[in-house]
């Protein structure tokens, strides 16, 4: 039996349509897989995923780069964009039989072998080296990688005749070693925006204000757009350092964690582009009669200070910073004499700023061991309440010092700071003061609608839930709190019945129905709070209100 010609033709046309559809799909897929922008986004997303061992999956990206020409360029850009070591770059110039160093003790011999082999003279290797270094946007080398590194920099600079090895480098974290100052010059690029230098590995005989300072000064001309400079380690500040910093024409942030003198801050604020300063102050204390005259910091927006109260007092007493919006103070040291300096330091800080501009306050007293906490809070409390625009407040107290804050104090802070977004206390409550009850959370719910992060040492659950009419008992609120951390310090457990545990869990979920990661809330140290958090997790698995 033969097929009808029309049916045979219909079948042929149907097959043709199917083939055309498959071709269109194949063509679309080919267009997607050859689109550099789409592939880079796919590889970028993949590079942020972690495997079971917590390491970025660079091996997969390397395999993708070898699949085809279309994959190669976008995969290599993602793979080499940020390096945690300079060794992969040097390996491009190493002899084929030289194994890659996997341990720190192998690095010294590895660098020497690269120099001895002189494979960097090969034109093909040098061209490959240039192509890969053009992908690098961030280089972070923590700790030295061999004493031959400065010499290797000198050789590469001489052989390549180029001003920089990384033409598109934007972020640099480097540990300089004694030796040739060209290790600075070849790393700086016209696109460099952030630099962090750690001088901790310099020898005691090194001249911190000599060749290295001169190299950094010349490098400033190569990186006119540098915005952030961080110096760690040795006492780097010398009379010529101010000239170096002034030569960076776009500098907006300076961090000097290297025991600078208090007189450094009045010099730094003379740089009109500077908006953020962080200093670790360390010097012999002088009397207030030797303090510099009043100085203005009209452009300063962020200030971070670390040091003993006498040293910080020298900075804060004569300063006026009308535009300061972020103030972070960390007190250190132990004083045997009358412990009033930390109180004077807090008063000086309050007088140095404008109440209308200050938005963020961070007070870290965890490593300061001379205290009269009640005297401190009697001064700090009225000062804080005079700041209407606070959006972030953090107070970190020593583990062995109680925090003399009452439930009424927390309610007043919540009422005064209507724009509050983050509030954190770390420490313990004063043993002579009853711990605030969990009803404190209602004050933050009612007065701080923008609050997203709340952390408190402990709240007493052995109290009746206040009969508030808001929020309605049958509906969750619209408050956007995302993070709730309670019980940073262990308190004696007060067992609750299962009914009261469920009542508190329901109440907290109705106040803050948008808490993120509720499965992590069970990590509270206190068993009573842990039970409440676990109940919240169970309830949120239903509809967040306890209604299955």
BELUR-V984240 format. One record per residue. RES is the residue in three letters. SS is DSSP state (@ for helix, = for strand, . for the rest). PHI is phi in whole degrees, 0 to 359 (none if undefined). Layout:
res={RES;RES}
ss={SS;SS}
phi={PHI;PHI}
//
This chain:
res={UNK;UNK;UNK;UNK;UNK;UNK;UNK;UNK;UNK;UNK;UNK;UNK;UNK;UNK;UNK;UNK;UNK;UNK;UNK;UNK;UNK;UNK;UNK;UNK;UNK;UNK;UNK;UNK;UNK;UNK;UNK;UNK;UNK;UNK;UNK;UNK;UNK;UNK;UNK;UNK;UNK;UNK;UNK;UNK;UNK;UNK;UNK;UNK;UNK;UNK;UNK;UNK;UNK;UNK;UNK;UNK;UNK;UNK;UNK;UNK;UNK;UNK;UNK;UNK;UNK;UNK;UNK;UNK;UNK;UNK;UNK;UNK;UNK;UNK;UNK;UNK;UNK;UNK;UNK;UNK;UNK;UNK;UNK;UNK;UNK;UNK;UNK;UNK;UNK;UNK;UNK;UNK;UNK;UNK;UNK;UNK;UNK;UNK;UNK;UNK;UNK;UNK;UNK;UNK;UNK;UNK;UNK;UNK;UNK;UNK;UNK;UNK;UNK;UNK;UNK;UNK;UNK;UNK;UNK;UNK;UNK;UNK;UNK;UNK;UNK;UNK;UNK;UNK;UNK;UNK;UNK;UNK;UNK;UNK;UNK;UNK;UNK;UNK;UNK;UNK;UNK;UNK;UNK;UNK;UNK;UNK;UNK;UNK;UNK;UNK;UNK;UNK;UNK;UNK;UNK;UNK;UNK;UNK;UNK;UNK;UNK;UNK;UNK;UNK;UNK;UNK;UNK;UNK;UNK;UNK;UNK;UNK;UNK;UNK;UNK;UNK;UNK;UNK;UNK;UNK;UNK;UNK;UNK;UNK;UNK;UNK;UNK;UNK;UNK;UNK;UNK;UNK;UNK;UNK;UNK;UNK;UNK;UNK;UNK;UNK;UNK;UNK;UNK;UNK;UNK;UNK;UNK;UNK;UNK;UNK;UNK;UNK;UNK;UNK;UNK;UNK;UNK;UNK;UNK;UNK;UNK;UNK;UNK;UNK;UNK;UNK;UNK;UNK;UNK;UNK;UNK;UNK;UNK;UNK;UNK;UNK;UNK;UNK;UNK;UNK;UNK;UNK;UNK;UNK;UNK;UNK;UNK;UNK;UNK;UNK;UNK;UNK;UNK;UNK;UNK;UNK;UNK;UNK;UNK;UNK;UNK;UNK;UNK;UNK;UNK;UNK;UNK;UNK;UNK;UNK;UNK;UNK;UNK;UNK;UNK;UNK;UNK;UNK;UNK;UNK;UNK;UNK;UNK;UNK;UNK;UNK;UNK;UNK;UNK;UNK;UNK;UNK;UNK;UNK;UNK;UNK;UNK;UNK;UNK;UNK;UNK;UNK;UNK;UNK;UNK;UNK;UNK;UNK;UNK;UNK;UNK;UNK;UNK;UNK;UNK;UNK;UNK;UNK;UNK;UNK;UNK;UNK;UNK;UNK;UNK;UNK;UNK;UNK;UNK;UNK;UNK;UNK;UNK;UNK;UNK;UNK;UNK;UNK;UNK;UNK;UNK;UNK;UNK;UNK;UNK;UNK;UNK;UNK;UNK;UNK;UNK;UNK;UNK;UNK;UNK;UNK;UNK;UNK;UNK;UNK;UNK;UNK;UNK;UNK;UNK;UNK;UNK;UNK;UNK;UNK;UNK;UNK;UNK;UNK;UNK;UNK;UNK;UNK;UNK;UNK;UNK;UNK;UNK;UNK;UNK;UNK;UNK;UNK;UNK;UNK;UNK;UNK;UNK;UNK;UNK;UNK;UNK;UNK;UNK;UNK;UNK;UNK;UNK;UNK;UNK;UNK;UNK;UNK;UNK;UNK;UNK;UNK;UNK;UNK;UNK;UNK;UNK;UNK;UNK;UNK;UNK;UNK;UNK;UNK;UNK;UNK;UNK;UNK;UNK;UNK;UNK;UNK;UNK;UNK;UNK;UNK;UNK;UNK;UNK;UNK;UNK;UNK;UNK;UNK;UNK;UNK;UNK;UNK;UNK;UNK;UNK;UNK;UNK;UNK;UNK;UNK;UNK;UNK;UNK;UNK;UNK;UNK;UNK;UNK;UNK;UNK;UNK;UNK;UNK;UNK;UNK;UNK;UNK;UNK;UNK;UNK;UNK;UNK;UNK;UNK;UNK;UNK;UNK;UNK;UNK;UNK;UNK;UNK;UNK;UNK;UNK;UNK;UNK;UNK;UNK;UNK;UNK;UNK;UNK;UNK;UNK;UNK;UNK;UNK;UNK;UNK;UNK;UNK;UNK;UNK;UNK;UNK;UNK;UNK;UNK;UNK;UNK;UNK;UNK;UNK;UNK;UNK;UNK;UNK;UNK;UNK;UNK;UNK;UNK;UNK;UNK;UNK;UNK;UNK;UNK;UNK;UNK;UNK;UNK;UNK;UNK;UNK;UNK;UNK;UNK;UNK;UNK;UNK}
ss={.;.;.;.;@;@;@;@;@;@;@;@;@;@;@;@;@;@;@;@;@;@;@;@;@;@;@;@;@;@;@;@;@;.;.;@;@;@;@;@;@;@;@;@;@;@;@;.;.;=;.;.;.;.;.;=;.;@;@;@;@;@;@;@;@;.;.;.;@;@;@;@;@;@;@;@;@;@;@;@;.;=;=;.;.;.;@;@;@;@;@;.;.;.;.;.;.;.;.;.;.;.;.;@;@;@;@;@;@;@;@;@;@;@;@;@;@;.;@;@;@;.;@;@;@;@;@;@;@;@;@;@;@;.;.;.;.;=;=;=;.;.;.;.;.;.;.;.;@;@;@;@;@;@;@;@;@;@;@;@;.;.;.;.;.;.;.;.;.;.;=;=;=;=;.;.;.;.;.;.;.;@;@;@;@;.;.;.;.;.;.;.;.;=;=;=;=;=;.;.;.;.;.;.;.;.;.;.;.;.;@;@;@;@;@;@;@;@;@;@;@;@;.;.;.;.;.;=;=;=;=;=;.;.;.;.;.;.;.;.;@;@;@;@;@;@;.;.;.;.;.;.;=;=;=;=;=;=;=;=;.;.;@;@;@;@;@;@;.;.;.;.;.;.;.;=;=;=;=;=;=;.;.;.;.;.;.;@;@;@;.;.;.;.;=;=;.;.;.;.;.;=;=;=;=;=;=;.;@;@;@;@;@;@;@;@;.;.;=;=;=;.;.;.;.;=;=;=;=;=;=;=;=;.;.;.;.;.;.;.;@;@;@;@;@;@;@;@;@;@;@;@;=;.;.;.;.;.;.;=;=;=;=;=;=;=;=;=;.;.;.;.;@;@;@;@;@;@;@;@;@;@;@;@;@;.;.;.;.;.;.;=;=;=;=;=;.;.;.;.;.;=;=;.;.;.;@;@;@;@;@;@;@;@;@;@;.;.;.;.;.;=;=;=;=;=;.;=;=;.;.;.;.;.;.;.;=;.;.;@;@;@;@;@;@;@;@;.;.;.;.;.;=;=;=;=;.;.;.;=;.;.;.;.;.;.;.;.;.;.;.;.;.;.;.;.;.;.;.;.;.;.;=;=;=;=;.;.;.;.;.;.;.;.;.;.;.;@;@;@;@;@;@;@;@;@;@;@;@;@;@;.;.;.;.;.;.;@;@;@;@;@;@;.;.;.;@;@;@;@;@;@;@;@;@;@;@;@;@;@;.;.;.;.;.;.;.;.}
phi={none;263;279;293;300;294;293;294;292;297;297;296;296;298;296;295;298;297;295;294;297;296;294;296;297;296;296;296;297;296;295;295;287;253;273;298;296;295;296;297;292;297;291;298;298;295;291;268;276;247;270;296;263;81;261;297;271;291;299;295;295;297;295;299;295;263;289;200;295;295;279;301;298;296;292;293;298;287;296;259;299;231;249;267;202;274;299;302;291;295;294;295;255;277;298;300;268;272;291;289;287;260;236;299;290;273;291;301;292;295;297;296;294;297;292;293;289;55;291;292;282;292;297;294;296;295;293;296;300;298;294;283;293;289;278;281;253;222;230;231;246;263;88;289;240;120;290;273;299;303;293;296;302;298;296;296;295;288;283;271;54;234;287;216;274;237;296;246;296;245;231;226;236;223;249;293;241;302;136;299;290;292;299;281;299;284;271;285;224;298;265;295;242;226;227;232;243;247;268;297;267;293;288;296;276;294;267;293;256;263;298;295;295;293;295;294;294;291;292;301;290;278;235;294;264;300;246;228;230;239;239;235;101;289;286;281;291;228;306;275;294;297;296;296;296;293;283;276;282;243;297;243;218;232;235;241;258;212;54;273;281;301;290;291;299;302;286;296;291;286;283;292;278;287;241;222;227;233;226;256;266;206;198;299;291;236;286;295;291;264;292;294;292;304;223;259;233;292;260;288;248;226;222;239;234;230;164;282;306;300;294;291;298;296;283;275;302;272;271;228;229;290;260;295;247;230;233;232;238;242;268;229;98;223;242;273;277;306;271;248;295;291;289;297;295;296;296;296;297;295;285;278;248;262;304;284;262;290;243;234;230;234;241;248;251;297;251;246;241;226;223;229;301;293;294;299;292;295;273;290;302;293;295;293;290;272;254;284;259;296;246;220;219;226;230;245;259;299;294;262;237;283;263;277;247;257;299;294;300;296;296;291;298;299;290;278;247;292;264;301;245;213;220;217;238;233;153;226;285;300;297;276;244;301;296;302;276;294;293;304;300;293;296;293;298;283;262;235;293;267;297;239;225;225;224;226;296;192;231;286;265;278;211;288;292;300;282;283;277;235;283;305;297;260;227;285;275;258;297;260;303;256;233;233;237;228;79;284;235;287;241;303;291;242;297;245;290;297;293;289;300;292;296;294;299;299;296;293;291;287;292;231;283;254;301;271;49;298;292;267;286;283;276;301;287;286;300;293;292;298;295;294;296;296;293;298;298;294;291;292;289;267;233;83;237;85;256;302}
//
